[in-house]
Amino acid sequence: MSKGFRKRLSLAHLAEGARLAIDALFAHRLRSSLVILGVSIAVATLMGMVAILSGLQAKIVAGKEAHHHHPFVLERAWTTRCP
């Protein structure tokens, strides 16, 4: 490959690529529909989890602001032995 060689992407190349993609979708309808279904389920699951976690975070923050007290903390009491 020479230094000055650059591959140009023209509108004809894009149209040909789109036509090949559509032909592949119609040639493999079941596989295409299963992939689309899987991606849709994954996106819906992700959106649901984000909504649940966002609501949980808002509930925790609202509960903490309502009580206005320090959280319960346990510490180990260090004792020294007298000989």
C-alpha positions as CSV (number, residue, x, y, z in Angstrom):
1,M,0.0,0.0,0.0
2,S,1.5,3.3,-1.0
3,K,1.7,6.3,1.3
4,G,-0.7,8.4,-0.7
5,F,-3.4,5.7,-1.0
6,R,-6.6,6.5,0.8
7,K,-9.8,4.5,0.3
8,R,-12.7,6.8,-0.4
9,L,-16.2,6.0,0.9
10,S,-18.7,7.3,-1.6
11,L,-22.5,7.3,-1.5
12,A,-22.5,4.3,-3.9
13,H,-20.4,2.3,-1.4
14,L,-22.8,3.2,1.4
15,A,-25.8,2.3,-0.7
16,E,-24.3,-1.0,-1.6
17,G,-23.5,-1.8,2.0
18,A,-27.0,-1.0,3.1
19,R,-28.5,-3.1,0.3
20,L,-26.3,-6.1,1.3
21,A,-27.3,-5.7,5.0
22,I,-31.0,-5.6,4.1
23,D,-30.6,-8.6,1.8
24,A,-28.9,-10.5,4.7
25,L,-31.8,-9.6,7.0
26,F,-34.4,-10.9,4.6
27,A,-32.3,-14.0,3.8
28,H,-32.1,-15.0,7.5
29,R,-35.4,-13.7,8.9
30,L,-35.5,-16.1,11.9
31,R,-31.9,-15.3,13.0
32,S,-32.4,-11.6,12.5
33,S,-35.7,-11.5,14.5
34,L,-34.1,-13.5,17.3
35,V,-31.2,-11.1,17.5
36,I,-33.5,-8.1,17.6
37,L,-35.6,-9.8,20.2
38,G,-32.5,-10.5,22.4
39,V,-31.2,-7.0,22.1
40,S,-34.7,-5.6,22.9
41,I,-34.9,-7.8,26.1
42,A,-31.4,-6.8,27.1
43,V,-32.1,-3.1,26.7
44,A,-35.4,-3.4,28.6
45,T,-33.8,-5.3,31.4
46,L,-31.0,-2.7,31.7
47,M,-33.4,0.2,31.7
48,G,-35.5,-1.6,34.4
49,M,-32.5,-2.2,36.6
50,V,-31.3,1.5,36.3
51,A,-34.8,2.7,37.2
52,I,-35.0,0.4,40.3
53,L,-31.5,1.4,41.5
54,S,-32.2,5.1,40.9
55,G,-35.5,4.8,42.9
56,L,-33.7,2.9,45.7
57,Q,-31.0,5.5,45.9
58,A,-33.6,8.3,46.1
59,K,-35.5,6.5,48.9
60,I,-32.3,6.0,50.9
61,V,-31.2,9.6,50.5
62,A,-34.7,10.8,51.5
63,G,-34.8,8.5,54.5
64,K,-31.4,9.7,55.7
65,E,-32.3,13.4,55.3
66,A,-35.6,12.9,57.2
67,H,-34.0,11.4,60.3
68,H,-31.1,14.0,60.7
69,H,-29.1,11.8,62.9
70,H,-25.8,10.0,62.7
71,P,-25.8,6.4,61.6
72,F,-25.4,3.7,64.1
73,V,-21.7,2.8,64.5
74,L,-20.1,-0.1,66.3
75,E,-16.6,0.1,67.5
76,R,-14.5,-2.3,69.3
77,A,-13.6,-1.2,72.8
78,W,-9.9,-1.6,73.5
79,T,-9.0,-2.5,77.0
80,T,-5.7,-2.7,78.6
81,R,-4.8,-5.4,81.2
82,C,-3.3,-4.4,84.5
83,P,-0.4,-6.8,85.5
